[in-house]
Amino acid sequence: MLAGALLILVPLFLGFAIPLYYRPLVTVVHHSVEVLVYFILALLGIGLGQMPGLGQQLAAMAGQVAILVTGLLALNMMGLWLWHRWQPMSADIAATASTSSYRRLFLAAARPLAAVLAGLLAGYFLLPDLAWVEDLATWSLMLLLFLIGLQLRNAGLSLRRLLLNRQGLGIALALGASSLVAGVLLTPLLGVPLFQSLALASGFGWYSLSGIVIGDALGPAWGGVAFLNDVIREIIALAIIPMVISRRPAMAIGYGGATAMDFTLPVIRSSGGLNCVPVAIASGFILSFLSPVLMGLFLALAGGTIPS
């Protein structure tokens, strides 16, 4: 069972093992990942829309998302604060990002929500019960992980240099460890087995992957919970980074999780200065690599069973 569930991670490592020397092909991979993410999120929405008792399911999901978001926020901030106290870093106070740039970022955060909502409405009102949706999502997920592995390998980043960035590595480990502690503590509140709770806590803000991986293993309802938990993390990160980064850079950079290397990086750069950029890239890259590995491991140990 463990080997079978972890098999889904093989495409990630396979992609990471392949260097691409033709740069236009890297661009094609990047755009393919973006299209595939929205396609799979729409499939997640279709699965949600076709669930029996949708209204009750959505009400239960709202409570579970609130528990996850609140618990992870509290434990993550505590863990990152402890790291900052032990290994403090300073930020250069740079020019504040423009209102229009923040608007673009928040609109970009709304696009995946729109993809899931469109799929949900289509699944509920338009499409018949599609038994093949789950299989299509599984194969699409494996292709996505392969392409993400290619992206990580060919991002122009030295894995050795990233791992030697003490602040970036420390922030990533503080965020990861505090998330797992939160997963343990939230287990009775979520009403799920321990390893499922740990899997839900291991998204680290990577909503475009966590919702897909969790949904593929545990069903669309839990996939929706994982997706919403991580997309809300990203939105909260966009709001708190400018307020916190001048005094507690590790907390501002770390809470965004895996998004620190891409989506929240412009806000980190504009609010904290250039010296925060390599730290953010290092922490985001490490968490991007750890997230699918930990989710796959915990889901394998959980046996992929959905709690009644």
N, C-alpha and C positions, 0 to 999 in steps of 0.2 A: 504493500500500500504506500509506504513512504517513497520508494523508488518511483512508483507510477505517478504520484502527485508531483514529485520534483522534476519529472521528465519535461514538464512545461518550461522549465528554466534552461533546458538544453539550447533552444534557439538563441537565448540571450548570450550565453557564453560562446556559442558558435559564431554569432555576429561579431562579438568582441575580439575574436581570434583572427578576423579577416581585415587586413589593411586595404584601404582604397587609395590608389595613387592618381586616379583620374578625378579631378576636383568637381567637374560638372555632375559626375555620378553621385558625389556626396550631396549636392544640391537636390538631385532627384530623390535620394533617400529621405532628406529632410521634408520635402513636400509630400512624399508618400506617407510618412509617419503622421503628418498633420491630417491628411485626408482619412487615413485609416482610423485614427483616434476618434474623429467625429462619426465615422461609420459605425464603430463598435459602441460608442456612447448611444447612438440612435437605437442599436440593437438592444442595449440595456433598457432603454426607455420602452421599447416594444414589449420586452419581457415583463416590465412593471405594469404596463397597460393591460396585459392579458392575465394578470394574476386574479384569482377569485377573491372576492371581498376586498377590492382595491381600496375603498374608503377606510376600512379598519386598518389595513396594512399601512397606509400612508400616515394615519394617526400614530400607530406604533413606531414607525420610522422616525417621526418628528421627535418623539421622546428619546429614542436611542441616539439620534444625532445630537440632541441637546446635551445628553450625558457625556458623550464622547468629546464633543468640542470643549465643554467646560472642564472636564477632568484633564484632558491633554493640555489645554491652555495653562491651567494651574501648575501641573507637574513639569511641563516643559520650561515654563518661566523660572520655576524654582531650580531646576537642574542647570539651566543656562546662567542664572544668577550665581550659583555656586561656582561654576567654571570661571565666570568673570572675577569673582572674588579671589580665586586661586591664581588665575593667569590673566590679569587685566590687560586690555588693549585700548588704545585711544583712536578716535576718529577725527579726520579733518572736516571741519564744518564747511561744507560747500554750499553753492547756490541752491536755493530751494527749487524743486521741480515745479514746472508750470502747471496751472490748473488743467490745461488741455491735455498734458501728458498723463496726469492722473485719470482724467476722464477716459482716455484711450485704454489705459490699463484696466480700469474697472469694466469697461465695455468688453474687453478681451476676456475677462474672467466670466462674463455673462454668456459668452458663446457656447461653452460646453453645457451649461445649464439649458440653453435653448435647444441644443441637440437632443438631450435626454427628454425634455418636455415634448419636442416634436415627435419623437419615437413613442412616448407614452400616449399622446393623443391619437397617433395613428394606430397603435396596438389596441386601444380601448374602443375607438369609434369606427375604424375603417377596415382593419385587417382581420382575417379569420385566425383561429388558433393555429399558429405556425410551429409545428413540432421540430422543424429543422433549424430554428433560430439559435438554439443552444449549441448545436454542432457548428454552425457557421461562426458563431462568436468564438468558440474554442479555436478553430483553425485561424481565424482572423487575429486572435490574441497571440498565437504562436508566431505568425508572420510579423506582428507588431514588435514582439520581443526580439526577434531576429534583427529587424531594422533598427531598433533602439540600441542593440549591441553594436551594430555598425556605426551608429552615431557616436556613441561613447568612445569607441576605439579611434574614430577619425575626427574627433573634435579639436585636434591640434593641441591636446593637453598631455603632459607627461605624467603618467600615473605615479612615478617615483617622486616627482616634485610636489604633486598634490598631497601624497601621503607624508611628505616631510614638512608640510606647512603645519606647524604645531597648533596655531590658533584654529585653522580650518578643521584639522583632525579632531581637536578637542571639542570644538563646537558640535561637530557631527556626532561624536560619541556621547556628549552630554544630552543632545536632543534625542538620540536613539535610545539611550539607557533610560532617560526619564519617561519616554513614551512607553517603553516596555513595563516600567514600574506602574504607570497609569493603567496599562492593559491588565495587569494583575489586580490592581485595586478596584477597577471598574467591573470586573467579572461578575460579582453578585448583582450589581445594579443593572447590567445589561441582560442578565439572565441567560448567559451563554457559557459553554465550556471554556476553560482557561485558554486553550490554544486558539480558539476562534477569536476571543477578545484580544489576544496578542496579535493576531493577524490583522484585525481591524485597526489596531494602534500602530501598525508598521507601514502605513501609507506615506507618512512623512510629508504630506502636502502634495503628493504626486497623484492628483485626482484622476487624471486621464488613464492611469494604470491601475490604481487601487480598486476603483469601481468595477473595472473589467475583470481583474484577477479574482476578487472576492465574489463578484456576481457569477463568474463561471464555476466557482467551486461550491458556493453556498446558496445560489439562487438570486434572482433579481432584487428581492427586497433587501438583502444584506449588501448586495452590490450598490444599491441606491444609498444605503446608510454610509458605506465607505466613501462613495463619491461625494456626497454632500458634506461629510466631515472634512474631507481634504480640500474641497473647493472653498468652504467657509474659512479654513485655516489660511488659505491664500488671500482671501479678502481682508481678514483681520490683520495679516502681515502687512498688506499695503497701507492700512490705516495707522499701524503702530510704529512702523519703521522710522518715519520722520520725527516722531515724538520721543523715541527711546534711544536712537542710535548715537546721539551726541554724548550721552552719559553711560549707556550700557550697550556698546556695539555688539557684543556677543549675543545678547538677548534679541536685538533687532535682526541681526543676520540669521541667527539660529532658528527662530520661530518659523520663518518661511520654509524651513526644511529643504527638500530637494529643489524647490523653486528658486533658491538663492543663486543658482548658476545660470538661470535664464529669466523667468518671468519677473521676479522681484529685484533682479540685479540692477535695472536702471534706477529704481528708487533708492537702493543701497548706495549706488554710485553718486547720485545727485545729492543725497542727504548726508552721507558719511565720508565722501572723498575717495580718492584713488587708492589709499592704503587699505580700504575695506574690500576692494574688488577681488584680489587674489584669495583672500580669506573666504569670501562668499563663494567663489568658484570652487575652491577646494572642498568646503563643507557640503555644497550642493551636489558636487560630483560623487562624493563618498556616499551620501544618503541616497542618491539616485541608483547607485549600484547595490547598496544594502537592502533597499526597500523590496524589490521583487524577490530577492534571495530569502529574506526573512518571511515575507508573506507566503512564499512557496513552502518553506520549511514548516511554519506553524500550521498551515492548512493541511499539509501532509500528516503532521502529528495529530491534527484534529480529526482526520479521516474523512473530511469533506461532508460531514453530516450536518443537517439543518436542525436546530433545536425546535422542539414542538412548542 
